[in-house]
């Protein structure tokens, strides 16, 4: 949760890979997750968090 709530990562600020959850629009995030082989139902669950305050 700390990664999601903080500012976007800067150059070199990542933990293995960049976290697109907070910093991408829904369409881009869905494509990134799909490219990682995430199941479409799981992608829907993740993108539902984008609409939470």
PDB file of N, CA, C and O in Angstrom, chain B, residues numbered from 101:
ATOM      1  N   UNK B 101       0.828  -1.194   0.000  1.00  0.00           N
ATOM      2  CA  UNK B 101       0.000   0.000   0.000  1.00  0.00           C
ATOM      3  C   UNK B 101       0.869   1.254   0.000  1.00  0.00           C
ATOM      4  O   UNK B 101       0.507   2.259  -0.610  1.00  0.00           O
ATOM      5  N   UNK B 102       2.002   1.200   0.674  1.00  0.00           N
ATOM      6  CA  UNK B 102       2.891   2.353   0.720  1.00  0.00           C
ATOM      7  C   UNK B 102       3.328   2.766  -0.682  1.00  0.00           C
ATOM      8  O   UNK B 102       3.372   3.957  -0.988  1.00  0.00           O
ATOM      9  N   UNK B 103       3.649   1.800  -1.532  1.00  0.00           N
ATOM     10  CA  UNK B 103       4.084   2.105  -2.893  1.00  0.00           C
ATOM     11  C   UNK B 103       2.958   2.767  -3.674  1.00  0.00           C
ATOM     12  O   UNK B 103       3.200   3.708  -4.429  1.00  0.00           O
ATOM     13  N   UNK B 104       1.744   2.293  -3.504  1.00  0.00           N
ATOM     14  CA  UNK B 104       0.598   2.815  -4.242  1.00  0.00           C
ATOM     15  C   UNK B 104       0.277   4.242  -3.818  1.00  0.00           C
ATOM     16  O   UNK B 104      -0.074   5.065  -4.664  1.00  0.00           O
ATOM     17  N   UNK B 105       0.388   4.556  -2.531  1.00  0.00           N
ATOM     18  CA  UNK B 105      -0.034   5.851  -2.016  1.00  0.00           C
ATOM     19  C   UNK B 105       1.039   6.935  -2.147  1.00  0.00           C
ATOM     20  O   UNK B 105       0.729   8.118  -2.011  1.00  0.00           O
ATOM     21  N   UNK B 106       2.268   6.562  -2.404  1.00  0.00           N
ATOM     22  CA  UNK B 106       3.348   7.543  -2.510  1.00  0.00           C
ATOM     23  C   UNK B 106       3.424   8.155  -3.899  1.00  0.00           C
ATOM     24  O   UNK B 106       2.662   7.794  -4.796  1.00  0.00           O
ATOM     25  N   UNK B 107       4.355   9.084  -4.060  1.00  0.00           N
ATOM     26  CA  UNK B 107       4.595   9.725  -5.352  1.00  0.00           C
ATOM     27  C   UNK B 107       5.088   8.703  -6.367  1.00  0.00           C
ATOM     28  O   UNK B 107       5.584   7.642  -5.988  1.00  0.00           O
ATOM     29  N   UNK B 108       4.955   9.018  -7.662  1.00  0.00           N
ATOM     30  CA  UNK B 108       5.436   8.084  -8.677  1.00  0.00           C
ATOM     31  C   UNK B 108       6.940   7.855  -8.548  1.00  0.00           C
ATOM     32  O   UNK B 108       7.670   8.750  -8.123  1.00  0.00           O
ATOM     33  N   UNK B 109       7.399   6.671  -8.910  1.00  0.00           N
ATOM     34  CA  UNK B 109       8.828   6.395  -8.805  1.00  0.00           C
ATOM     35  C   UNK B 109       9.644   7.268  -9.745  1.00  0.00           C
ATOM     36  O   UNK B 109       9.232   7.554 -10.869  1.00  0.00           O
ATOM     37  N   UNK B 110      10.799   7.684  -9.267  1.00  0.00           N
ATOM     38  CA  UNK B 110      11.714   8.453 -10.097  1.00  0.00           C
ATOM     39  C   UNK B 110      12.678   7.515 -10.802  1.00  0.00           C
ATOM     40  O   UNK B 110      12.573   6.294 -10.685  1.00  0.00           O
ATOM     41  N   UNK B 111      13.602   8.089 -11.525  1.00  0.00           N
ATOM     42  CA  UNK B 111      14.596   7.291 -12.243  1.00  0.00           C
ATOM     43  C   UNK B 111      15.388   6.462 -11.232  1.00  0.00           C
ATOM     44  O   UNK B 111      15.972   7.002 -10.293  1.00  0.00           O
ATOM     45  N   UNK B 112      15.399   5.166 -11.435  1.00  0.00           N
ATOM     46  CA  UNK B 112      16.119   4.273 -10.541  1.00  0.00           C
ATOM     47  C   UNK B 112      15.379   3.906  -9.270  1.00  0.00           C
ATOM     48  O   UNK B 112      15.890   3.115  -8.479  1.00  0.00           O
ATOM     49  N   UNK B 113      14.191   4.453  -9.047  1.00  0.00           N
ATOM     50  CA  UNK B 113      13.399   4.157  -7.853  1.00  0.00           C
ATOM     51  C   UNK B 113      12.370   3.086  -8.160  1.00  0.00           C
ATOM     52  O   UNK B 113      11.222   3.385  -8.492  1.00  0.00           O
ATOM     53  N   UNK B 114      12.789   1.841  -8.047  1.00  0.00           N
ATOM     54  CA  UNK B 114      11.851   0.754  -8.262  1.00  0.00           C
ATOM     55  C   UNK B 114      12.356  -0.478  -7.536  1.00  0.00           C
ATOM     56  O   UNK B 114      13.524  -0.557  -7.156  1.00  0.00           O
ATOM     57  N   UNK B 115      11.476  -1.421  -7.350  1.00  0.00           N
ATOM     58  CA  UNK B 115      11.808  -2.645  -6.626  1.00  0.00           C
ATOM     59  C   UNK B 115      11.638  -3.823  -7.572  1.00  0.00           C
ATOM     60  O   UNK B 115      10.672  -4.575  -7.445  1.00  0.00           O
ATOM     61  N   UNK B 116      12.534  -3.996  -8.495  1.00  0.00           N
ATOM     62  CA  UNK B 116      12.475  -5.088  -9.449  1.00  0.00           C
ATOM     63  C   UNK B 116      11.810  -4.677 -10.746  1.00  0.00           C
ATOM     64  O   UNK B 116      12.289  -5.028 -11.824  1.00  0.00           O
ATOM     65  N   UNK B 117      10.739  -3.955 -10.663  1.00  0.00           N
ATOM     66  CA  UNK B 117      10.070  -3.410 -11.847  1.00  0.00           C
ATOM     67  C   UNK B 117       9.206  -2.251 -11.385  1.00  0.00           C
ATOM     68  O   UNK B 117       8.881  -2.142 -10.203  1.00  0.00           O
ATOM     69  N   UNK B 118       8.839  -1.398 -12.308  1.00  0.00           N
ATOM     70  CA  UNK B 118       8.038  -0.244 -11.900  1.00  0.00           C
ATOM     71  C   UNK B 118       6.615  -0.679 -11.573  1.00  0.00           C
ATOM     72  O   UNK B 118       6.122  -1.667 -12.119  1.00  0.00           O
ATOM     73  N   UNK B 119       5.969   0.043 -10.701  1.00  0.00           N
ATOM     74  CA  UNK B 119       4.611  -0.268 -10.275  1.00  0.00           C
ATOM     75  C   UNK B 119       3.637   0.581 -11.082  1.00  0.00           C
ATOM     76  O   UNK B 119       3.541   1.786 -10.850  1.00  0.00           O
ATOM     77  N   UNK B 120       2.914  -0.014 -12.020  1.00  0.00           N
ATOM     78  CA  UNK B 120       2.002   0.759 -12.860  1.00  0.00           C
ATOM     79  C   UNK B 120       0.654   1.025 -12.223  1.00  0.00           C
ATOM     80  O   UNK B 120      -0.156   1.769 -12.777  1.00  0.00           O
ATOM     81  N   UNK B 121       0.401   0.425 -11.060  1.00  0.00           N
ATOM     82  CA  UNK B 121      -0.946   0.452 -10.497  1.00  0.00           C
ATOM     83  C   UNK B 121      -1.491   1.865 -10.325  1.00  0.00           C
ATOM     84  O   UNK B 121      -2.612   2.153 -10.744  1.00  0.00           O
ATOM     85  N   UNK B 122      -0.714   2.738  -9.717  1.00  0.00           N
ATOM     86  CA  UNK B 122      -1.194   4.091  -9.435  1.00  0.00           C
ATOM     87  C   UNK B 122      -0.932   5.058 -10.581  1.00  0.00           C
ATOM     88  O   UNK B 122      -1.642   6.055 -10.716  1.00  0.00           O
ATOM     89  N   UNK B 123       0.052   4.791 -11.390  1.00  0.00           N
ATOM     90  CA  UNK B 123       0.569   5.806 -12.294  1.00  0.00           C
ATOM     91  C   UNK B 123       0.206   5.613 -13.761  1.00  0.00           C
ATOM     92  O   UNK B 123       0.712   6.340 -14.616  1.00  0.00           O
ATOM     93  N   UNK B 124      -0.651   4.661 -14.067  1.00  0.00           N
ATOM     94  CA  UNK B 124      -1.094   4.429 -15.445  1.00  0.00           C
ATOM     95  C   UNK B 124      -2.604   4.585 -15.531  1.00  0.00           C
ATOM     96  O   UNK B 124      -3.322   4.350 -14.559  1.00  0.00           O
ATOM     97  N   UNK B 125      -3.074   4.982 -16.701  1.00  0.00           N
ATOM     98  CA  UNK B 125      -4.521   4.986 -16.894  1.00  0.00           C
ATOM     99  C   UNK B 125      -4.990   3.537 -16.985  1.00  0.00           C
ATOM    100  O   UNK B 125      -4.184   2.630 -17.197  1.00  0.00           O
ATOM    101  N   UNK B 126      -6.291   3.322 -16.823  1.00  0.00           N
ATOM    102  CA  UNK B 126      -6.853   1.971 -16.750  1.00  0.00           C
ATOM    103  C   UNK B 126      -6.528   1.139 -17.990  1.00  0.00           C
ATOM    104  O   UNK B 126      -6.188  -0.038 -17.876  1.00  0.00           O
ATOM    105  N   UNK B 127      -6.629   1.735 -19.148  1.00  0.00           N
ATOM    106  CA  UNK B 127      -6.386   0.999 -20.389  1.00  0.00           C
ATOM    107  C   UNK B 127      -4.940   0.501 -20.473  1.00  0.00           C
ATOM    108  O   UNK B 127      -4.688  -0.646 -20.842  1.00  0.00           O
ATOM    109  N   UNK B 128      -4.010   1.371 -20.130  1.00  0.00           N
ATOM    110  CA  UNK B 128      -2.593   1.003 -20.162  1.00  0.00           C
ATOM    111  C   UNK B 128      -2.294  -0.069 -19.120  1.00  0.00           C
ATOM    112  O   UNK B 128      -1.570  -1.025 -19.395  1.00  0.00           O
ATOM    113  N   UNK B 129      -2.851   0.092 -17.930  1.00  0.00           N
ATOM    114  CA  UNK B 129      -2.650  -0.887 -16.871  1.00  0.00           C
ATOM    115  C   UNK B 129      -3.183  -2.256 -17.286  1.00  0.00           C
ATOM    116  O   UNK B 129      -2.523  -3.272 -17.071  1.00  0.00           O
ATOM    117  N   UNK B 130      -4.361  -2.285 -17.874  1.00  0.00           N
ATOM    118  CA  UNK B 130      -4.944  -3.553 -18.322  1.00  0.00           C
ATOM    119  C   UNK B 130      -4.034  -4.234 -19.340  1.00  0.00           C
ATOM    120  O   UNK B 130      -3.834  -5.447 -19.283  1.00  0.00           O
ATOM    121  N   UNK B 131      -3.490  -3.467 -20.259  1.00  0.00           N
ATOM    122  CA  UNK B 131      -2.604  -4.042 -21.275  1.00  0.00           C
ATOM    123  C   UNK B 131      -1.321  -4.572 -20.649  1.00  0.00           C
ATOM    124  O   UNK B 131      -0.847  -5.646 -21.021  1.00  0.00           O
ATOM    125  N   UNK B 132      -0.756  -3.829 -19.703  1.00  0.00           N
ATOM    126  CA  UNK B 132       0.459  -4.295 -19.024  1.00  0.00           C
ATOM    127  C   UNK B 132       0.210  -5.612 -18.297  1.00  0.00           C
ATOM    128  O   UNK B 132       1.022  -6.535 -18.375  1.00  0.00           O
ATOM    129  N   UNK B 133      -0.916  -5.694 -17.589  1.00  0.00           N
ATOM    130  CA  UNK B 133      -1.236  -6.917 -16.855  1.00  0.00           C
ATOM    131  C   UNK B 133      -1.497  -8.084 -17.801  1.00  0.00           C
ATOM    132  O   UNK B 133      -1.083  -9.212 -17.537  1.00  0.00           O
ATOM    133  N   UNK B 134      -2.183  -7.806 -18.898  1.00  0.00           N
ATOM    134  CA  UNK B 134      -2.450  -8.847 -19.896  1.00  0.00           C
ATOM    135  C   UNK B 134      -1.136  -9.374 -20.470  1.00  0.00           C
ATOM    136  O   UNK B 134      -0.965 -10.582 -20.639  1.00  0.00           O
ATOM    137  N   UNK B 135      -0.213  -8.463 -20.769  1.00  0.00           N
ATOM    138  CA  UNK B 135       1.091  -8.858 -21.315  1.00  0.00           C
ATOM    139  C   UNK B 135       1.903  -9.695 -20.324  1.00  0.00           C
ATOM    140  O   UNK B 135       2.785 -10.456 -20.721  1.00  0.00           O
ATOM    141  N   UNK B 136       1.597  -9.547 -19.030  1.00  0.00           N
ATOM    142  CA  UNK B 136       2.280 -10.339 -18.000  1.00  0.00           C
ATOM    143  C   UNK B 136       1.621 -11.697 -17.795  1.00  0.00           C
ATOM    144  O   UNK B 136       2.086 -12.500 -16.986  1.00  0.00           O
ATOM    145  N   UNK B 137       0.540 -11.955 -18.526  1.00  0.00           N
ATOM    146  CA  UNK B 137      -0.131 -13.245 -18.422  1.00  0.00           C
ATOM    147  C   UNK B 137      -1.158 -13.328 -17.309  1.00  0.00           C
ATOM    148  O   UNK B 137      -1.546 -14.424 -16.906  1.00  0.00           O
ATOM    149  N   UNK B 138      -1.602 -12.187 -16.807  1.00  0.00           N
ATOM    150  CA  UNK B 138      -2.603 -12.160 -15.739  1.00  0.00           C
ATOM    151  C   UNK B 138      -3.971 -12.484 -16.332  1.00  0.00           C
ATOM    152  O   UNK B 138      -4.322 -11.990 -17.403  1.00  0.00           O
ATOM    153  N   UNK B 139      -4.735 -13.311 -15.636  1.00  0.00           N
ATOM    154  CA  UNK B 139      -6.069 -13.713 -16.097  1.00  0.00           C
ATOM    155  C   UNK B 139      -6.999 -12.503 -16.130  1.00  0.00           C
ATOM    156  O   UNK B 139      -6.888 -11.610 -15.290  1.00  0.00           O
ATOM    157  N   UNK B 140      -7.909 -12.470 -17.091  1.00  0.00           N
ATOM    158  CA  UNK B 140      -8.793 -11.313 -17.283  1.00  0.00           C
ATOM    159  C   UNK B 140      -9.647 -11.015 -16.057  1.00  0.00           C
ATOM    160  O   UNK B 140      -9.936  -9.848 -15.792  1.00  0.00           O
ATOM    161  N   UNK B 141     -10.061 -12.031 -15.299  1.00  0.00           N
ATOM    162  CA  UNK B 141     -10.839 -11.782 -14.080  1.00  0.00           C
ATOM    163  C   UNK B 141      -9.994 -11.079 -13.023  1.00  0.00           C
ATOM    164  O   UNK B 141     -10.485 -10.206 -12.307  1.00  0.00           O
ATOM    165  N   UNK B 142      -8.731 -11.459 -12.929  1.00  0.00           N
ATOM    166  CA  UNK B 142      -7.825 -10.810 -11.983  1.00  0.00           C
ATOM    167  C   UNK B 142      -7.525  -9.379 -12.410  1.00  0.00           C
ATOM    168  O   UNK B 142      -7.405  -8.491 -11.567  1.00  0.00           O
ATOM    169  N   UNK B 143      -7.405  -9.153 -13.707  1.00  0.00           N
ATOM    170  CA  UNK B 143      -7.197  -7.798 -14.219  1.00  0.00           C
ATOM    171  C   UNK B 143      -8.383  -6.920 -13.846  1.00  0.00           C
ATOM    172  O   UNK B 143      -8.205  -5.771 -13.441  1.00  0.00           O
ATOM    173  N   UNK B 144      -9.582  -7.452 -13.981  1.00  0.00           N
ATOM    174  CA  UNK B 144     -10.789  -6.692 -13.623  1.00  0.00           C
ATOM    175  C   UNK B 144     -10.774  -6.346 -12.136  1.00  0.00           C
ATOM    176  O   UNK B 144     -11.116  -5.224 -11.760  1.00  0.00           O
ATOM    177  N   UNK B 145     -10.383  -7.296 -11.289  1.00  0.00           N
ATOM    178  CA  UNK B 145     -10.310  -7.029  -9.850  1.00  0.00           C
ATOM    179  C   UNK B 145      -9.314  -5.920  -9.541  1.00  0.00           C
ATOM    180  O   UNK B 145      -9.589  -5.050  -8.714  1.00  0.00           O
ATOM    181  N   UNK B 146      -8.169  -5.944 -10.194  1.00  0.00           N
ATOM    182  CA  UNK B 146      -7.152  -4.911  -9.966  1.00  0.00           C
ATOM    183  C   UNK B 146      -7.658  -3.553 -10.435  1.00  0.00           C
ATOM    184  O   UNK B 146      -7.533  -2.565  -9.711  1.00  0.00           O
ATOM    185  N   UNK B 147      -8.222  -3.493 -11.626  1.00  0.00           N
ATOM    186  CA  UNK B 147      -8.658  -2.200 -12.159  1.00  0.00           C
ATOM    187  C   UNK B 147      -9.843  -1.636 -11.385  1.00  0.00           C
ATOM    188  O   UNK B 147     -10.083  -0.429 -11.431  1.00  0.00           O
ATOM    189  N   UNK B 148     -10.587  -2.478 -10.679  1.00  0.00           N
ATOM    190  CA  UNK B 148     -11.659  -1.965  -9.823  1.00  0.00           C
ATOM    191  C   UNK B 148     -11.103  -1.068  -8.724  1.00  0.00           C
ATOM    192  O   UNK B 148     -11.792  -0.156  -8.268  1.00  0.00           O
ATOM    193  N   UNK B 149      -9.871  -1.310  -8.293  1.00  0.00           N
ATOM    194  CA  UNK B 149      -9.243  -0.472  -7.276  1.00  0.00           C
ATOM    195  C   UNK B 149      -8.957   0.938  -7.790  1.00  0.00           C
ATOM    196  O   UNK B 149      -8.820   1.862  -6.988  1.00  0.00           O
ATOM    197  N   UNK B 150      -8.867   1.119  -9.078  1.00  0.00           N
ATOM    198  CA  UNK B 150      -8.604   2.448  -9.635  1.00  0.00           C
ATOM    199  C   UNK B 150      -9.742   3.413  -9.358  1.00  0.00           C
ATOM    200  O   UNK B 150      -9.538   4.626  -9.323  1.00  0.00           O
ATOM    201  N   UNK B 151     -10.924   2.887  -9.162  1.00  0.00           N
ATOM    202  CA  UNK B 151     -12.098   3.736  -8.967  1.00  0.00           C
ATOM    203  C   UNK B 151     -12.370   4.037  -7.502  1.00  0.00           C
ATOM    204  O   UNK B 151     -13.323   4.746  -7.181  1.00  0.00           O
ATOM    205  N   UNK B 152     -11.546   3.510  -6.616  1.00  0.00           N
ATOM    206  CA  UNK B 152     -11.698   3.783  -5.189  1.00  0.00           C
ATOM    207  C   UNK B 152     -11.001   5.092  -4.844  1.00  0.00           C
ATOM    208  O   UNK B 152      -9.992   5.450  -5.453  1.00  0.00           O
ATOM    209  N   UNK B 153     -11.548   5.804  -3.860  1.00  0.00           N
ATOM    210  CA  UNK B 153     -10.905   7.073  -3.455  1.00  0.00           C
ATOM    211  C   UNK B 153      -9.571   6.876  -2.773  1.00  0.00           C
ATOM    212  O   UNK B 153      -8.926   7.850  -2.384  1.00  0.00           O
TER     213      UNK B 153
END
